[in-house]
Amino acid sequence: MIVNNDLIYCKFCRCFQQLISLQNGGHLKIRKADIDDAKIIHKLSWQLGYSPSLEIVKSNIEMMLTLSDYDLVVAIDESNQVIGWMSLAIRHRIEDIPFLQVAALVTDESVRGKGAGKLLMNYAANSAQKRHLSFVGLHSSNLRAEAHAFYEHLGYSKTKESFFFRKDLNCGRKDEQVES
């Protein structure tokens, strides 16, 4: 096992394990997502307020698993059930240094406040450090006050408020698109 801040990497099960135990004695773990996780990632996406089809989720997972600047992980409980997921992307911009963006993060509503979100965000910070990136950033809807409090509790600060604009072009992928 390799210890890194709050996480232990287990070479045997190829996942990160949180050092903080759950009340029942179990541990939360993180592992790389795979195509077999598509159904639960799909279900949890709905809890986040997105409504992609299962086919879109499967297609996106397959594509993301091939990208070197992208990371898709799941949080699992002591019974190996997926209870959350997170996608990360290295962002390169002209006006700033490269950083790690939390593109999406969701934990099952039934386990919020139990440490899965913190574990996922710790994974993001460790991943950024390992890649020599200076910071982790994310966008969060102005409607998600609880999420904002969670991020601030972890040491993140709001740096600006902005809008996301979108223009549908009706080309490329034929499947339905999700609101951003």
C-alpha positions in Angstrom: 0.0 0.0 0.0 1.1 3.5 -0.8 0.0 6.3 1.7 -0.6 9.7 0.2 -2.2 12.4 2.4 -5.7 11.1 3.4 -5.6 8.2 0.9 -4.0 4.8 0.8 -3.5 3.2 -2.6 -4.0 -0.5 -2.5 -2.1 -2.2 -5.3 -4.1 -5.4 -4.8 -7.5 -4.0 -5.4 -6.2 -1.1 -7.5 -8.2 1.5 -5.6 -7.8 4.4 -3.2 -9.0 3.8 0.3 -9.9 6.5 2.8 -8.2 6.3 6.2 -11.2 7.4 8.1 -13.4 4.5 9.0 -17.2 4.5 8.6 -19.3 4.0 11.8 -19.9 0.3 10.8 -16.2 -0.3 10.5 -16.1 -0.3 6.7 -14.1 2.0 4.4 -14.9 4.0 1.4 -12.8 3.3 -1.7 -12.2 4.9 -5.1 -11.5 3.0 -8.2 -11.4 3.8 -11.9 -14.8 3.6 -13.5 -15.4 1.1 -16.3 -18.3 0.4 -18.8 -19.9 -1.9 -16.2 -20.6 1.2 -14.1 -22.7 2.8 -16.8 -26.1 2.0 -15.2 -25.3 3.4 -11.7 -23.5 6.4 -13.2 -26.7 7.0 -15.3 -28.9 6.7 -12.2 -26.7 9.1 -10.2 -26.6 11.6 -13.0 -30.4 11.9 -12.7 -29.9 12.7 -9.0 -27.6 15.5 -10.1 -30.3 16.9 -12.3 -29.1 15.7 -15.7 -31.2 13.4 -17.8 -28.9 11.6 -20.3 -30.0 8.3 -21.9 -28.2 5.2 -20.8 -26.8 5.0 -24.4 -25.2 8.4 -24.1 -23.7 7.5 -20.7 -22.2 4.3 -22.1 -20.8 6.1 -25.2 -19.3 8.9 -23.1 -17.7 6.4 -20.7 -16.1 4.5 -23.5 -14.7 7.7 -25.0 -13.5 9.1 -21.7 -11.6 5.9 -20.9 -9.4 6.5 -24.0 -8.4 10.1 -23.1 -5.2 10.7 -21.2 -6.2 14.1 -19.9 -9.5 12.7 -18.5 -10.2 10.6 -15.4 -13.5 8.9 -14.4 -13.7 7.3 -11.0 -16.3 5.9 -8.7 -16.6 5.8 -4.9 -17.6 2.4 -3.5 -18.8 1.4 -0.1 -17.7 -1.5 2.0 -20.0 -3.9 0.1 -18.5 -2.7 -3.3 -21.6 -0.7 -4.3 -21.0 2.4 -6.3 -22.2 5.4 -4.2 -20.8 8.3 -6.2 -18.7 9.2 -9.2 -16.5 12.0 -10.5 -15.0 13.0 -13.8 -11.8 15.1 -14.0 -10.2 16.8 -16.9 -7.0 18.7 -17.3 -7.9 22.2 -18.6 -5.5 24.2 -20.8 -6.3 27.8 -21.3 -4.5 30.8 -22.8 -5.3 33.1 -19.8 -4.3 30.8 -17.0 -2.0 27.9 -16.0 -3.3 24.4 -16.6 -5.4 23.0 -13.8 -7.5 20.0 -13.0 -11.2 20.6 -13.4 -13.9 18.6 -11.6 -16.2 18.2 -14.6 -18.8 16.4 -12.6 -19.3 15.1 -9.0 -22.2 13.3 -7.5 -22.8 11.1 -4.5 -26.0 9.1 -3.9 -28.5 11.2 -1.9 -28.9 8.4 0.6 -25.2 8.6 1.7 -24.5 12.3 1.5 -22.5 13.5 4.5 -20.9 10.1 5.0 -17.5 11.0 3.4 -17.8 9.9 -0.2 -17.8 13.4 -1.6 -14.8 14.4 0.5 -13.0 11.2 -0.6 -13.6 12.0 -4.2 -12.4 15.6 -3.8 -9.3 14.4 -2.0 -8.7 12.1 -4.9 -9.0 15.2 -7.2 -6.4 17.1 -5.2 -4.0 14.2 -5.0 -4.4 13.6 -8.8 -3.7 17.3 -9.5 -0.6 17.2 -7.3 0.7 14.0 -8.9 0.4 15.8 -12.3 2.1 18.9 -11.0 -1.0 21.1 -11.5 -1.3 24.1 -9.2 -5.0 24.0 -8.5 -8.3 22.1 -8.7 -11.4 24.1 -10.0 -15.0 23.4 -10.7 -18.2 25.0 -11.8 -21.3 24.6 -9.6 -24.9 25.7 -10.4 -26.1 28.7 -8.5 -29.0 26.6 -7.3 -26.7 24.1 -5.3 -26.2 26.0 -2.0 -25.5 22.8 -0.1 -22.8 21.9 -2.6 -21.3 25.3 -2.3 -21.1 25.0 1.5 -19.5 21.5 1.0 -16.8 22.9 -1.3 -16.1 25.9 0.9 -15.8 23.5 3.9 -13.1 21.7 2.0 -11.1 24.9 1.4 -12.4 25.9 -2.1 -13.3 29.6 -2.6 -15.8 31.1 -5.1 -13.8 33.2 -7.6 -16.5 34.4 -9.9 -20.1 34.0 -11.0 -20.8 33.3 -14.6 -23.3 32.0 -17.1 -23.0 29.1 -19.5 -24.3 29.9 -23.0 -25.1 27.1 -25.5 -26.1 27.1 -29.1 -27.3 23.8 -30.6 -25.9 23.1 -34.0 -27.8 20.0 -34.9 -24.8 18.2 -36.3 -22.3 15.6 -35.1 -23.8 13.2 -32.6 -27.4 12.2 -33.4 -28.3 11.3 -29.8 -30.0 13.8 -27.5 -27.9 16.2 -25.5 -28.0 17.1 -21.9 -28.5 20.6 -20.4 -25.2 22.0 -19.2 
